[in-house]
């Protein structure tokens, strides 16, 4: 039965989900906020810690704890 379900999902039509949020700020204000990883915890309650820098060749490590309580770690090479 599991094989049938896998096959059904493999051949099912692809779906796209699009979401949009309006933010009352200028692009410069947003980039100033997003460009400062040290301030992420001020506006995102799920952020546990941020290490690194947003600079070419640097690694940025975000540790988050969403509503599920499980910690998630994201590493990005800038």
C-alpha positions in Angstrom: 0.0 0.0 0.0 2.9 2.4 0.8 4.3 1.8 -2.7 1.0 2.8 -4.2 0.9 6.0 -2.2 4.5 6.9 -3.2 3.6 6.3 -6.8 0.5 8.4 -6.5 2.4 11.4 -5.1 5.2 11.0 -7.6 2.8 11.4 -10.5 0.5 13.9 -8.9 0.4 17.3 -10.5 2.8 19.8 -8.9 1.3 22.5 -6.8 2.6 26.0 -6.0 1.9 27.9 -2.9 2.4 31.7 -3.0 2.1 34.0 -0.1 2.6 37.7 0.2 2.9 40.1 3.1 2.8 43.9 2.9 5.4 45.7 5.1 5.0 49.4 5.9 8.7 50.3 5.5 11.1 51.4 2.8 13.5 49.0 1.2 16.4 50.8 2.9 14.7 50.3 6.3 14.2 46.6 5.6 17.8 46.0 4.4 19.1 47.9 7.5 17.2 45.5 9.7 18.0 42.3 7.7 21.6 43.3 7.3 22.1 43.3 11.1 22.0 39.7 12.3 22.6 40.9 15.9 19.1 42.5 15.9 17.2 39.4 14.6 16.2 38.4 18.2 14.6 41.8 18.6 11.9 41.2 16.0 11.8 37.4 15.6 10.8 35.6 18.8 11.9 32.2 17.4 15.6 33.2 17.1 17.7 31.6 19.8 21.1 32.9 18.5 22.9 34.2 15.5 26.6 33.7 14.9 28.8 35.0 12.1 28.5 37.9 9.7 26.7 38.8 6.5 29.9 39.2 4.5 31.3 37.4 1.5 33.0 34.2 2.5 31.6 34.2 6.0 29.2 31.6 7.5 26.1 32.8 9.2 24.5 30.3 11.7 20.9 30.9 12.9 19.5 28.8 15.7 15.7 28.9 15.9 13.1 27.3 18.2 9.7 27.6 16.5 6.4 26.9 18.2 7.1 23.1 18.1 9.9 23.5 20.7 12.5 21.7 18.6 15.6 23.7 17.8 16.5 24.2 14.1 20.0 25.3 13.0 20.5 27.0 9.6 24.0 27.6 8.2 24.4 29.9 5.3 27.6 30.7 3.4 27.5 34.3 2.4 
